Amino acid sequence: MSGPNPGASLMSAAATPIPTAAETDPEVLGWMKGFPPAEDRTITFENGSFRSFPELRWAWSNIRQLVPTVNVWRGPGPASALPRAERAIGGSRSTTMDGRPMTFDQMLQETYADGIAVLHKGKLVYERYFGALKPHKPHIGMSVTKSFTGTLAGILVAEGKIDPKAPVTDYVPELKASAFGDASVRQVMDMTTGLKYTEIYTDKNSDVWGLRKANGMAPREPGYQGATTIFDFLCAQEKQGEHGQVFAYKTVNTDVLAWICRRASGMTLSDLLSDRIWAPMGAEEDAHYHVDRIGTESGGGGLSTTLRDLARFGETMRNHGHFNGRQIVPASVVEDIERGADPAQFAPAGYPTLPGASYRNQWWVSHNAHGAYMARGVYGQGIYIDPKAEMVIARYASHPAAGNAANDPITLPAYMALAKDLIAEG
C-alpha cells in the first residue's frame, strides 16, 4: 500500500544520524537467522516490528513469512529473454537536488537499495542485489502495485469492459452511500476524488492505519472495532470537497479501482494479473499479493515480485505494451499514460521534487524533457521509464523514511544523468 508523500525526510528530521545501509544490512545484523532465531533477532507481524527500521530491511524481502498471501501464477511457458549487455555504469555522475556530487553506486547505498536493474534498449546492462534480496526472491512493491492495477484497468477499458466515464456504482453499487457514490471511474483512476480519508505515514492517527488494519498489513490492538476487510473499509469512506477538482494521493482510490476490475472481469485481481500480464510477459517467477482476512488482494500496495520481473513489466510499458513477441497491453493504454493528466490539478498536492508532474491511471508522469513516467512506492520502490533514453530502471529498497521525499532528491537526478550517459554512448 502507501505511496510517496510530500512530508519532511526522516533523514533531515532525525536528531541523531540514521545508521547507513551497510550498518543495517539484515544479513550482517543476523535478523531471523537460526532455528529458532535469537529473541533479539526475531521479527514478527503481531508486535509490529516488521515495520520498524532496521527490521523492515529484512521484512520487505520476506513478506510471505509474515502475512497471508495469494499467488500470481507465471503460467506454464518459459521465462522471456532478458539479454545481457553489462556496462560499468556505477560511476555515472550526478548532482543531488541539494547540490552534492553523487555516483550511481553511491546513490544506491545512500538510498538503502535492496536491488536495482537497468535496461537499455531492452538489454540488462546493470543488476545488483543488497541485503536480504536475491534474484529469485519477491520484494514488496508497496504502491508500485497501483500502477499494475491502473494498467489492468486500462486493459479492461480497451476491451470495453470498463467505461471510465461511468459512475463507480455501475460496477460496485454497494459504494452508493460512501464517498464514492457520486464519483466516476476516471476520477478514481486519476485520484481526483474528494475524500475525508488522510494518508500521512508519520501520523499514527491517520486513516491509512485503518486501511492497513483492514487489509492485513498492520496488527489490530485488543478491542479493535474498525473494519476488518478492505471492502468494509471502502464502504465507510466519507466525502470531503468535490470530485474532479484536484489530485490527492489516497490509496483507497486504487482499492476501489481494483474492485471495479474484479467486477468487470469476473476474476480475482491475482488471476487477472496472471492472465493479462504476468503469463503473457513470460515472468520468471510467480508474484504474490498480501490479502485481508477473507482473501482479498491489496490492489493499492500488496504486490511482491522479483526485481527482474519488475523490469520486464517496465520494458513492456516502454515498448507501448509489446513484449515477449506479443502485444500485452494495448498501445493506446500506454500512450494515454505517457500523455499524463493536467499538471494544474496535480500542483496543489505539493510535491516539490516533481515540478510540473501529473498523475494518470495510477502512474506518475514527470512531463520532463525525456517524457519519463514512474511507478512509485514508499521506502523507495519504483519503476522509472525514460522513453527518450530507451531506459527502464526497476528498483527495490528499504529506506528508513517512508515518503519518497527522502529518495527523490538523490535518485531522480541520478536517473536523468544515467539516461543522458546512455544516450551519449549509444
C-alpha positions, 0 to 999 in steps of 0.5 A: 500500500502507501505511496510517496508523500510530500512530508519532511525526510526522516533523514533531515528530521532525525536528531541523531544520524540514521545508521547507513545501509551497510550498518543495517544490512539484515544479513550482517545484523543476523535478523531471523537467522537460526532455528529458532532465531535469537529473541533479539533477532526475531521479527514478527507481524503481531508486535509490529516490528516488521515495520520498524527500521532496521527490521523492515530491511529484512521484512520487505524481502520476506513478506510471505513469512509474515502475512497471508498471501495469494499467488500470481501464477507465471503460467506454464511457458518459459521465462522471456529473454532478458539479454545481457549487455553489462556496462560499468555504469556505477560511476555515472555522475550526478548532482543531488537536488541539494547540490552534492556530487553523487555516483550511481553506486553511491546513490544506491547505498545512500538510498538503502537499495535492496536491488536495482536493474537497468535496461537499455534498449531492452538489454540488462546492462546493470543488476545488483542485489543488497541485503536480504534480496536475491534474484529469485526472491519477491520484494514488496512493491508497496504502491508500485502495485497501483500502477499494475492495477491502473494498467489492468484497468486500462486493459479492461477499458480497451476491451470495453469492459470498463467505461471510465466515464461511468459512475463507480456504482455501475460496477460496485453499487454497494459504494452508493452511500460512501464517498464514492457514490457520486464519483466516476471511474476516471476520477478514481483512476486519476485520484481526483476524488474528494475524500475525508480519508488522510494518508500521512505515514508519520501520523499514527492517527491517520486513516491509512492505519485503518486501511492497513488494519483492514487489509492485513498489513498492520496488527489490530490492538485488543478491542479493535472495532474498525473494519476488518476487510478492505471492502468494509473499509471502502464502504465507510469512506466519507466525502470531503470537497468535490470530485474532479477538482484536484489530485490527492494521493489516497490509496483507497482510490486504487482499492476501489479501482481494483474492485471495479476490475474484479467486477468487470472481469469476473476474476480475482485481481491475482488471476487477472494479473496472471492472465493479462500480464504476468503469463503473457510477459513470460515472468520468471517467477510467480508474484504474490499479493498480501490479502485481508482476512477473507482473501482479498488482494491489496490492489493499492500496495500488496504486490511482491515480485522479483526485481527482474520481473519488475523490469520486464513489466517496465520494458513492456510499458516502454515498448507501448505494451509489446513484449515477449513477441506479443502485444500485452497491453494495448498501445493506446493504454500506454500512450494515454499514460505517457500523455499524463493528466493536467499538471494544474490539478496535480500542483496543489498536492505539493510535491516539490521534487516533481515540478510540473508532474501529473498523475494518470491511471495510477502512474506518475508522469514527470512531463520532463524533457525525456517524457519519463513516467514512474511507478512509485512506492514508499521506502523507495520502490519504483519503476522509472521509464525514460522513453527518450533514453530507451531506459527502464530502471526497476528498483527495490529498497528499504529506506528508513523514511517512508515518503519518497521525499527522502529518495527523490532528491538523490535518485531522480537526478541520478536517473536523468544523468544515467539516461543522458550517459546512455544516450551519449554512448549509444 
